[in-house]
Amino acid sequence: MRFVYLGPEGTFAEQALTQVPEAARAVRVPARSVPEALDAVRAGAADAALVPVENSVGGQVGVTLDELATGQPLIIIREVVLPVEFVLAARAPVPLEAVRTVAAHPQASAQCRGWLRDHLPDATVVDVLSNGAAAVGAAEGEYDAAICAPIGAQRHRLAVLADKIADRPDAMTRFAVVSRPTPPPPPTGDDLTSLAVSIAHDRVGALLAVLTELAVRGVNLTRIESRPTGERLGRYVFFLDCTGHVAEARMGEALQGLRRVCADVRFLGSYPRSRPPGAEAERPVPPPPGLSDEDYAEAAAWLARLRTGEL
């Protein structure tokens, strides 16, 4: 198999890819951007792509959502939730007092602002294009140190001067493994279904109608985001993550309901929910009374009997 991921090498995306079993023996190729990674899958140059979807501190990754909502359809087959643990690394072990320049991606330096203020108040932070580029700059001696992912320090044989320097130690980034359309993985009992929904803008309560189709069937929303369509002001597409799998009866009926009331529904995949490494497993929330697959099957059989005259 051939996997492409948001590069360059030595970033959190590459670290997340190491948690995908199928990628262990696959060819892994970094891409310069999310669109480039997804286009490689669409064109058949790669079997799957790993791209970031959201960060618990920085929020949604808009370019990923935009790319999934438009163009040739793609489907999410797996998610990876990765703790964001930044390190300060340099070519050789040196005291912090000797660090005068620090290379960092702007998001990385923003998430380590407090640590930098307390431990390197006189150092100059230089913006670079990625965590991987920061590690390369430190390895080549262009900067005294770099804020990077642990995998970046390992790859470039840097000495870790300080680890876990993020201001929020529980920060997470969620990645999606995306492929060309294929049957979803079988349900596990703890799954998510992702959708991109366009509502009818000339209909009062259109968004409420979307939420109602889910709520009345006991489908829980874990995330809802909006992104502009680019057509004109006031036109948005809504991204929904729902608990459940397309193979389940209540999710199937909810999707049919959304198809009836929405201007457009793009199915982005049903896949197992990911838990961060070391996190305690949570029990999936059971469906409300009357909304299990067995309840749906019994109700359908009852209706069939009525239609054939069996009372």
N, C-alpha and C positions, 0 to 999 in steps of 0.2 A: 504494500500500500504506500501511498504518497500523501503525507500530511504537509500542509502549509500553515504557517502561524504568523501573527503580527510580530515582525522582527524589530530590531536586529537580534542576533544571538545574545544570550546572557540577560534576558529580560524576564519579567514575571510570566509572560505568555509562554516562553519556552519551559519555564519551571512548571507551569500548569499542564503543559503537554506531557510531561513525564508521568502524570497521574492517569493518563489515558492508556489502558492496557494495549489497545490495538496499535498504538504509536511506538511501542517498545522496540519492535523490529522493523518499523517502517522507515522510509526515507522522509526526513524532516527538513523542510525548506523555509527559511524566513522570508516574509514579504515586506515590502516597504510601507504598506498601508492596508487598512481594512478592506477598501474596495478592491485592491490588487489581490488580496488573499481570497476573497469571495469570487472574484471573476475567474481565478484559476480553477475553482471548483466548477463553476458554470461551464467553462470551456473544456472541462475534462482533463486539464493538466494536473489536477490533484483530486484525490478521492474525498478529502475532507479538509476543512479549515478550522482552526481554533482562533477565536477572536473575543475581545472583551465586550461584555454587555453592560455591566454596571459596577460601581464601586460604592462601598458603604459610606464613604466620606464625600467623594466627588460626584456621586449620582450616576445618571445614565450616560452611556457612551453613545451620543447622538448619531455618529456616522454609522455605527453598526445597525442601529434600529432603522435608519433611513435606507440602508442598503438591503435589509431583509424585507422591507415593505414594498420595494420597487424592483423592477427588472424580472428576469427569469426566476421563478420560485425556487427557494431553497428550504431545507427542513433541518431543525435542530434535533440531533440524535442523542446528545449527551450534554450535561453541564458539569463544570468544575468550579468549586468555590475554594479560593486560595487565600490564606492569611497573607496580608501585606506586611512583610517584615523587612524594613530597610536596614542596611548596614553602612557604616562609614569605613571605607577601605582605601589603602594606599599601597604603593610599590613595596614599601618596607615598613616594619614597625617603627613608628615615630611617636613622640608625645604629642598630645593634642595642641600644645602651645606652638608647635612647629608648623601647624597647618594654617596656611594663609589663603589658599584658593581651594574651593570645593566645586566640583562639577556636579550638576544635578538637573534632571528634568524638572520643569516648573511645578508639576503636580507632586513630585517627590519632595522638593524643598518646601512646598506648602504644607505637606503632611508632617514635616520634621521641623517646622518653624520654631516651635518652643524649645526643642533640644538644641538647635543651632544657636538660639539666643542665649541659652544657659551655658553651653560648653564651648562654642566657637564665636563669641560675640564680635571679634575683630576680623574674622575670615570673610573673604569675598566669595559669594555664591555666584557661579557662572552658569547660565542656562544652556543646556544642550538638548539635542533632539530626542533622546531616549535614555533609559537607565543603562542600556548596553553601551551607548556612546559615552556615558559618564565613566564607566569602568575602563573602556579603551583609553580615554583621555588620561586617567590616572596611571594606567599601566605604561603608557608611553611617556610619562613624565610631564605632560602638558599642564596638569594640575596636581596640586599636592595630595588631594584625596578626592574621592567620589562618593556620592550617595547612590547606592545601587541595590539590586536584589542579591541575595546570598549566592545564587547560581552565577551571577556576573563576576563576583569576587573569586569564586572557585575557578571559573573558566579562564580568567586572566591572571590567576595565581597572585592575587592581591592579599596583603595582610589586613585582617579585619581589626580596625582600631576601636570600634564600638559596634555592638549589635543591638537590634531591636530599638532603634532610635526614633521610631514614629511616635508622634504625640498621642495617638490613639492606638494602643496595642491590640485592640480587637478589630482593627480595620480588615475588611475582606474585599476581594475582587471576584466577580462572577464572570466566568468565561463560558462560551457556547461552542460546541463542536458541531459544525454545519456540513451537510452533504447535499447532493442532488436528491430530488424527491425519491423516497423509498418507503416501504411499510415501516411504521414506527416500531421501536423495540416493544416487546410484550409488556403488559402492565405488571408492576411489582407490588402494587398496593400503596406505594408512596411516590406518586408521579406528579409532574406538572404538565400542563398544556399551555402553549403560548400562541397568541393570536394577534393579528393586526387588523383593527376594525375601523371602518369608515362609516360614520353615521350620516343619516339624512338631515342635512342642515336646514331644510325647509319644514321640518316636523318638530312641533313643540314636545319637549320631554324625550327627545331621541336617545340621549345618553342614559336617562333613567330607564328607558325600555330595554337597553342593553343590559344594564345591571339587574333588572327584574328577571330577565330570561335566565340568568345565572342563579340568582338568589332563590327563586321559587323551586329550583331543583337541587338546592343544597350544595351548589358549587361555590367554593370560597375563592375570593380574589386575593392573591398574595402580592400583586403589584399592578398598578395602572399608571401609565405614562402617556403623555401626549407629545406629538411632534408635528410641526407645520408641514403641510404637503408641498409647499412651494408654489401652489397655484395662485393663491391670493390670501390676503389677510383674513383670518377667521376660519380657514380651512385646516383641519387637523386630522391626523390618524391616531387612534388610541391603541396602545400596546398593552395587552392583558396577559398576566400569568395566572393560571387557575389551577387549583388542586384537582387532580383526577386525570384520567387517560381517555383518549378518544374511543377506546374499545369498550368503555363502561357505558351503561345505558343512560345514566343521568347526564353524562357529558355529551353523549351523542344527541340526546334530545335538546340539550342547551345549544349545541351547535346548529341544529336545525332551526331552533327558534331565532338565533342570531341571524341566520341566513335569510329568514323571512322579514326581519325588521331593520336590517342594516343595508346601507348602500353597497357595502362590499365587506367580505370577511376573508382574510388570508390566513390559512392554517400554517403555523410556523413549527409545529411539532409537538409530540407527546413523548416524554423521556423521564428517566428516573431522577428524583430529586437528589442533589448532591449535598453532603454534609461536610463541613470543614474537617481536615485531619485532626483527630483527637477530640472532636466534639461529641458530646453524649447524644446517642440516637434518640430521636423523638418519635413517639408513637403517632402514626397517621390518625387524623381525626376521622372517626367513622361517619358514614352518611347519616343524615337525620332519619328518624322513623318514617318508613314508607318510601324511601328514595334509594334503597339498595338495588343492585341488579336483580336480586331475587324478587323484590317487590314489583319492579317493572315487568319482569317476565310473567308473574302471576296476574298482574293487571291486563297485560296483553292477551294472555290466554282467556281470561274472563270476557274481554271484549270480543274475541273471536267466537266464543260460544254464543254470545248474544246475537252476533251477526248471522249465525247459522240456525238460530231459533232455539238454542238450548238455554232454558231458564233454570 
